[in-house]
Amino acid sequence: MCNLSQGVWEKGVQSGMEKGIAALVAELQNFIGDPAAIAQSLVRRFGLPQEAAMEKVQQYWKN
């Protein structure tokens, strides 16, 4: 794969992960409502470090 193709592919994967994270946070917020538990789900499902997972929960949490 050439460098341009690799960069486009990586950007697409990152974009897809962000959309998945946002959707999971929104859905779990409706059912669980506990930010720490949702962050733990992100750690398990996406392999994020705990701190990064909490940042994502805060970023996508809807009031």
Backbone as XML, in Angstrom:
<?xml version="1.0"?>
<chain id="A" units="angstrom">
  <residue number="1" name="MET">
    <atom name="N" x="0.854" y="-1.168" z="0.000"/>
    <atom name="CA" x="0.000" y="0.000" z="0.000"/>
    <atom name="C" x="0.899" y="1.230" z="0.000"/>
  </residue>
  <residue number="2" name="CYS">
    <atom name="N" x="0.602" y="2.203" z="-0.858"/>
    <atom name="CA" x="1.420" y="3.406" z="-0.908"/>
    <atom name="C" x="1.111" y="4.297" z="0.293"/>
  </residue>
  <residue number="3" name="ASN">
    <atom name="N" x="1.977" y="5.260" z="0.518"/>
    <atom name="CA" x="1.821" y="6.131" z="1.689"/>
    <atom name="C" x="0.484" y="6.873" z="1.689"/>
  </residue>
  <residue number="4" name="LEU">
    <atom name="N" x="0.057" y="7.353" z="0.514"/>
    <atom name="CA" x="-1.206" y="8.065" z="0.427"/>
    <atom name="C" x="-2.366" y="7.143" z="0.786"/>
  </residue>
  <residue number="5" name="SER">
    <atom name="N" x="-2.379" y="5.957" z="0.235"/>
    <atom name="CA" x="-3.440" y="4.993" z="0.529"/>
    <atom name="C" x="-3.443" y="4.629" z="2.009"/>
  </residue>
  <residue number="6" name="GLN">
    <atom name="N" x="-2.277" y="4.436" z="2.564"/>
    <atom name="CA" x="-2.163" y="4.094" z="3.985"/>
    <atom name="C" x="-2.734" y="5.212" z="4.852"/>
  </residue>
  <residue number="7" name="GLY">
    <atom name="N" x="-2.407" y="6.457" z="4.505"/>
    <atom name="CA" x="-2.908" y="7.600" z="5.274"/>
    <atom name="C" x="-4.413" y="7.723" z="5.193"/>
  </residue>
  <residue number="8" name="VAL">
    <atom name="N" x="-4.965" y="7.529" z="4.015"/>
    <atom name="CA" x="-6.412" y="7.593" z="3.830"/>
    <atom name="C" x="-7.086" y="6.477" z="4.610"/>
  </residue>
  <residue number="9" name="TRP">
    <atom name="N" x="-6.523" y="5.278" z="4.548"/>
    <atom name="CA" x="-7.084" y="4.140" z="5.271"/>
    <atom name="C" x="-7.074" y="4.390" z="6.775"/>
  </residue>
  <residue number="10" name="GLU">
    <atom name="N" x="-5.949" y="4.866" z="7.310"/>
    <atom name="CA" x="-5.844" y="5.125" z="8.747"/>
    <atom name="C" x="-6.828" y="6.200" z="9.191"/>
  </residue>
  <residue number="11" name="LYS">
    <atom name="N" x="-6.998" y="7.234" z="8.367"/>
    <atom name="CA" x="-7.949" y="8.291" z="8.700"/>
    <atom name="C" x="-9.378" y="7.735" z="8.729"/>
  </residue>
  <residue number="12" name="GLY">
    <atom name="N" x="-9.694" y="6.860" z="7.790"/>
    <atom name="CA" x="-11.013" y="6.241" z="7.759"/>
    <atom name="C" x="-11.264" y="5.360" z="8.965"/>
  </residue>
  <residue number="13" name="VAL">
    <atom name="N" x="-10.257" y="4.597" z="9.359"/>
    <atom name="CA" x="-10.389" y="3.744" z="10.545"/>
    <atom name="C" x="-10.604" y="4.606" z="11.787"/>
  </residue>
  <residue number="14" name="GLN">
    <atom name="N" x="-9.840" y="5.667" z="11.924"/>
    <atom name="CA" x="-9.972" y="6.559" z="13.082"/>
    <atom name="C" x="-11.355" y="7.201" z="13.111"/>
  </residue>
  <residue number="15" name="SER">
    <atom name="N" x="-11.835" y="7.634" z="11.953"/>
    <atom name="CA" x="-13.162" y="8.241" z="11.863"/>
    <atom name="C" x="-14.239" y="7.235" z="12.262"/>
  </residue>
  <residue number="16" name="GLY">
    <atom name="N" x="-14.102" y="6.010" z="11.807"/>
    <atom name="CA" x="-15.058" y="4.963" z="12.158"/>
    <atom name="C" x="-15.049" y="4.655" z="13.643"/>
  </residue>
  <residue number="17" name="MET">
    <atom name="N" x="-13.870" y="4.641" z="14.232"/>
    <atom name="CA" x="-13.776" y="4.392" z="15.679"/>
    <atom name="C" x="-14.451" y="5.511" z="16.465"/>
  </residue>
  <residue number="18" name="GLU">
    <atom name="N" x="-14.220" y="6.750" z="16.050"/>
    <atom name="CA" x="-14.840" y="7.886" z="16.746"/>
    <atom name="C" x="-16.361" y="7.801" z="16.669"/>
  </residue>
  <residue number="19" name="LYS">
    <atom name="N" x="-16.883" y="7.452" z="15.504"/>
    <atom name="CA" x="-18.336" y="7.325" z="15.351"/>
    <atom name="C" x="-18.863" y="6.195" z="16.229"/>
  </residue>
  <residue number="20" name="GLY">
    <atom name="N" x="-18.127" y="5.097" z="16.293"/>
    <atom name="CA" x="-18.525" y="3.974" z="17.135"/>
    <atom name="C" x="-18.497" y="4.326" z="18.610"/>
  </residue>
  <residue number="21" name="ILE">
    <atom name="N" x="-17.469" y="5.047" z="19.009"/>
    <atom name="CA" x="-17.353" y="5.474" z="20.407"/>
    <atom name="C" x="-18.497" y="6.410" z="20.762"/>
  </residue>
  <residue number="22" name="ALA">
    <atom name="N" x="-18.774" y="7.380" z="19.890"/>
    <atom name="CA" x="-19.857" y="8.334" z="20.145"/>
    <atom name="C" x="-21.199" y="7.609" z="20.256"/>
  </residue>
  <residue number="23" name="ALA">
    <atom name="N" x="-21.446" y="6.664" z="19.364"/>
    <atom name="CA" x="-22.706" y="5.924" z="19.386"/>
    <atom name="C" x="-22.823" y="5.064" z="20.638"/>
  </residue>
  <residue number="24" name="LEU">
    <atom name="N" x="-21.739" y="4.412" z="21.019"/>
    <atom name="CA" x="-21.767" y="3.558" z="22.208"/>
    <atom name="C" x="-22.000" y="4.384" z="23.468"/>
  </residue>
  <residue number="25" name="VAL">
    <atom name="N" x="-21.327" y="5.523" z="23.584"/>
    <atom name="CA" x="-21.527" y="6.385" z="24.754"/>
    <atom name="C" x="-22.984" y="6.838" z="24.826"/>
  </residue>
  <residue number="26" name="ALA">
    <atom name="N" x="-23.536" y="7.288" z="23.695"/>
    <atom name="CA" x="-24.924" y="7.760" z="23.684"/>
    <atom name="C" x="-25.893" y="6.639" z="24.066"/>
  </residue>
  <residue number="27" name="GLU">
    <atom name="N" x="-25.680" y="5.463" z="23.522"/>
    <atom name="CA" x="-26.590" y="4.338" z="23.800"/>
    <atom name="C" x="-26.478" y="3.873" z="25.249"/>
  </residue>
  <residue number="28" name="LEU">
    <atom name="N" x="-25.257" y="3.713" z="25.734"/>
    <atom name="CA" x="-25.082" y="3.260" z="27.115"/>
    <atom name="C" x="-25.534" y="4.304" z="28.113"/>
  </residue>
  <residue number="29" name="GLN">
    <atom name="N" x="-25.452" y="5.573" z="27.746"/>
    <atom name="CA" x="-25.938" y="6.624" z="28.641"/>
    <atom name="C" x="-27.426" y="6.428" z="28.920"/>
  </residue>
  <residue number="30" name="ASN">
    <atom name="N" x="-28.169" y="5.990" z="27.904"/>
    <atom name="CA" x="-29.601" y="5.755" z="28.072"/>
    <atom name="C" x="-29.890" y="4.582" z="29.007"/>
  </residue>
  <residue number="31" name="PHE">
    <atom name="N" x="-29.024" y="3.576" z="29.020"/>
    <atom name="CA" x="-29.290" y="2.361" z="29.777"/>
    <atom name="C" x="-28.541" y="2.284" z="31.101"/>
  </residue>
  <residue number="32" name="ILE">
    <atom name="N" x="-27.333" y="2.804" z="31.128"/>
    <atom name="CA" x="-26.513" y="2.671" z="32.333"/>
    <atom name="C" x="-26.494" y="3.980" z="33.119"/>
  </residue>
  <residue number="33" name="GLY">
    <atom name="N" x="-26.144" y="5.077" z="32.452"/>
    <atom name="CA" x="-26.116" y="6.373" z="33.107"/>
    <atom name="C" x="-24.930" y="6.601" z="34.017"/>
  </residue>
  <residue number="34" name="ASP">
    <atom name="N" x="-24.017" y="5.664" z="34.082"/>
    <atom name="CA" x="-22.831" y="5.781" z="34.943"/>
    <atom name="C" x="-21.606" y="6.000" z="34.060"/>
  </residue>
  <residue number="35" name="PRO">
    <atom name="N" x="-21.048" y="7.217" z="34.063"/>
    <atom name="CA" x="-19.911" y="7.507" z="33.196"/>
    <atom name="C" x="-18.714" y="6.561" z="33.394"/>
  </residue>
  <residue number="36" name="ALA">
    <atom name="N" x="-18.436" y="6.174" z="34.624"/>
    <atom name="CA" x="-17.302" y="5.283" z="34.879"/>
    <atom name="C" x="-17.518" y="3.909" z="34.248"/>
  </residue>
  <residue number="37" name="ALA">
    <atom name="N" x="-18.740" y="3.398" z="34.325"/>
    <atom name="CA" x="-19.049" y="2.096" z="33.720"/>
    <atom name="C" x="-18.962" y="2.174" z="32.203"/>
  </residue>
  <residue number="38" name="ILE">
    <atom name="N" x="-19.411" y="3.286" z="31.642"/>
    <atom name="CA" x="-19.329" y="3.467" z="30.193"/>
    <atom name="C" x="-17.873" y="3.553" z="29.759"/>
  </residue>
  <residue number="39" name="ALA">
    <atom name="N" x="-17.066" y="4.270" z="30.509"/>
    <atom name="CA" x="-15.640" y="4.356" z="30.196"/>
    <atom name="C" x="-14.999" y="2.972" z="30.226"/>
  </residue>
  <residue number="40" name="GLN">
    <atom name="N" x="-15.394" y="2.149" z="31.185"/>
    <atom name="CA" x="-14.849" y="0.797" z="31.265"/>
    <atom name="C" x="-15.239" y="-0.017" z="30.031"/>
  </residue>
  <residue number="41" name="SER">
    <atom name="N" x="-16.426" y="0.205" z="29.510"/>
    <atom name="CA" x="-16.837" y="-0.460" z="28.269"/>
    <atom name="C" x="-15.947" y="-0.030" z="27.107"/>
  </residue>
  <residue number="42" name="LEU">
    <atom name="N" x="-15.599" y="1.248" z="27.046"/>
    <atom name="CA" x="-14.715" y="1.734" z="25.988"/>
    <atom name="C" x="-13.322" y="1.122" z="26.111"/>
  </residue>
  <residue number="43" name="VAL">
    <atom name="N" x="-12.867" y="0.949" z="27.332"/>
    <atom name="CA" x="-11.559" y="0.303" z="27.555"/>
    <atom name="C" x="-11.593" y="-1.115" z="26.995"/>
  </residue>
  <residue number="44" name="ARG">
    <atom name="N" x="-12.647" y="-1.863" z="27.312"/>
    <atom name="CA" x="-12.753" y="-3.249" z="26.859"/>
    <atom name="C" x="-12.953" y="-3.353" z="25.352"/>
  </residue>
  <residue number="45" name="ARG">
    <atom name="N" x="-13.846" y="-2.567" z="24.805"/>
    <atom name="CA" x="-14.225" y="-2.717" z="23.403"/>
    <atom name="C" x="-13.257" y="-2.074" z="22.423"/>
  </residue>
  <residue number="46" name="PHE">
    <atom name="N" x="-12.644" y="-0.957" z="22.816"/>
    <atom name="CA" x="-11.782" y="-0.226" z="21.889"/>
    <atom name="C" x="-10.316" y="-0.233" z="22.298"/>
  </residue>
  <residue number="47" name="GLY">
    <atom name="N" x="-10.009" y="-0.802" z="23.451"/>
    <atom name="CA" x="-8.621" y="-0.879" z="23.891"/>
    <atom name="C" x="-8.041" y="0.468" z="24.299"/>
  </residue>
  <residue number="48" name="LEU">
    <atom name="N" x="-8.910" y="1.392" z="24.701"/>
    <atom name="CA" x="-8.443" y="2.712" z="25.117"/>
    <atom name="C" x="-7.871" y="2.652" z="26.530"/>
  </residue>
  <residue number="49" name="PRO">
    <atom name="N" x="-6.894" y="3.489" z="26.826"/>
    <atom name="CA" x="-6.473" y="3.635" z="28.224"/>
    <atom name="C" x="-7.626" y="4.242" z="29.031"/>
  </residue>
  <residue number="50" name="GLN">
    <atom name="N" x="-7.669" y="3.979" z="30.319"/>
    <atom name="CA" x="-8.764" y="4.446" z="31.176"/>
    <atom name="C" x="-8.964" y="5.957" z="31.081"/>
  </residue>
  <residue number="51" name="GLU">
    <atom name="N" x="-7.885" y="6.702" z="31.132"/>
    <atom name="CA" x="-7.984" y="8.166" z="31.090"/>
    <atom name="C" x="-8.572" y="8.645" z="29.762"/>
  </residue>
  <residue number="52" name="ALA">
    <atom name="N" x="-8.126" y="8.054" z="28.665"/>
    <atom name="CA" x="-8.654" y="8.422" z="27.344"/>
    <atom name="C" x="-10.127" y="8.054" z="27.234"/>
  </residue>
  <residue number="53" name="ALA">
    <atom name="N" x="-10.512" y="6.934" z="27.814"/>
    <atom name="CA" x="-11.911" y="6.513" z="27.781"/>
    <atom name="C" x="-12.793" y="7.501" z="28.531"/>
  </residue>
  <residue number="54" name="MET">
    <atom name="N" x="-12.341" y="7.964" z="29.693"/>
    <atom name="CA" x="-13.116" y="8.952" z="30.449"/>
    <atom name="C" x="-13.233" y="10.256" z="29.669"/>
  </residue>
  <residue number="55" name="GLU">
    <atom name="N" x="-12.176" y="10.647" z="28.968"/>
    <atom name="CA" x="-12.224" y="11.856" z="28.142"/>
    <atom name="C" x="-13.257" y="11.707" z="27.028"/>
  </residue>
  <residue number="56" name="LYS">
    <atom name="N" x="-13.329" y="10.524" z="26.427"/>
    <atom name="CA" x="-14.306" y="10.280" z="25.364"/>
    <atom name="C" x="-15.724" y="10.317" z="25.926"/>
  </residue>
  <residue number="57" name="VAL">
    <atom name="N" x="-15.928" y="9.754" z="27.102"/>
    <atom name="CA" x="-17.255" y="9.804" z="27.726"/>
    <atom name="C" x="-17.658" y="11.250" z="27.960"/>
  </residue>
  <residue number="58" name="GLN">
    <atom name="N" x="-16.758" y="12.046" z="28.491"/>
    <atom name="CA" x="-17.051" y="13.464" z="28.734"/>
    <atom name="C" x="-17.319" y="14.205" z="27.421"/>
  </residue>
  <residue number="59" name="GLN">
    <atom name="N" x="-16.569" y="13.850" z="26.389"/>
    <atom name="CA" x="-16.718" y="14.508" z="25.095"/>
    <atom name="C" x="-18.091" y="14.223" z="24.478"/>
  </residue>
  <residue number="60" name="TYR">
    <atom name="N" x="-18.571" y="12.992" z="24.585"/>
    <atom name="CA" x="-19.791" y="12.595" z="23.902"/>
    <atom name="C" x="-21.028" y="12.513" z="24.805"/>
  </residue>
  <residue number="61" name="TRP">
    <atom name="N" x="-20.869" y="12.793" z="26.096"/>
    <atom name="CA" x="-21.987" y="12.735" z="27.027"/>
    <atom name="C" x="-22.990" y="13.839" z="26.686"/>
  </residue>
  <residue number="62" name="LYS">
    <atom name="N" x="-24.251" y="13.461" z="26.591"/>
    <atom name="CA" x="-25.306" y="14.431" z="26.270"/>
    <atom name="C" x="-26.124" y="14.709" z="27.506"/>
  </residue>
  <residue number="63" name="ASN">
    <atom name="N" x="-26.279" y="15.988" z="27.808"/>
    <atom name="CA" x="-27.044" y="16.386" z="28.995"/>
    <atom name="C" x="-28.517" y="16.487" z="28.691"/>
  </residue>
</chain>
